[in-house]
Amino acid sequence: MINITNVSKEYNLGSNSFLALNEINLNIKTGDFVSIMGSSGSGKSTLMNIIGCLDVPSSGDYELSKNNISKLNSNELATIRNKKIGFIFQSFNLLPRLNALENVMLPLVYSGKPSDERKDLALNALNNVGLKDRTNHRPNQLSGGQQQRVSIARAIVGTPKLILADEPTGALDSKTSEEIMAIMKSLNQKGITIVLVTHESDIAGYGNRIIHMKDGKIIKDEK
């Protein structure tokens, strides 16, 4: 599914430059659950941004489902994100003025689906994460764990083949983290490929593969 070949990412900071990724090579198969670990500045967030089509490499090639992402423009990248990728964030990124159902429906607005179909798909996604009875609650009426469940429902509502999770348990207690990771594991067992960024080794252990990064390079690939 994911083929990354000699990918580097360089940022220019005034007269200086910073090499965030240094000739990364990585292959991820459909159905994998890959955890990426590394300290701050290791390059894991930059790699996640490139995998998620939020950024493009300075050099090298990135193929997602046989599409060469490195050659796409911003509109084409947005289409790939909307149709193929679901995102889960540490801070949930829910819109405070929308209820759970409306937050989950939001990605479908850009897909052009009619309103009735959007509502049915969103209700089904919320049901899949155990929040069918919280559809009319706004984020400030939900616990952190419930907000993250809404975030997961939003990520899966468009039936993506790939989910990217950036520190999805970073704002949660240990018990709630286990509940969230159980949902993630069940999604993976249904065939969804998951790439997870975390600094917690016990959370990384939910994956079937752990990538360790340092100074913009992959230093270990554990299966």
Summary of the structure (lengths in Angstrom):
residues: 223
radius of gyration: 17.4
end to end distance: 17.4
largest distance: 54.6
contacts: 711
relative contact order: 0.20
helix: 38%
strand: 29%
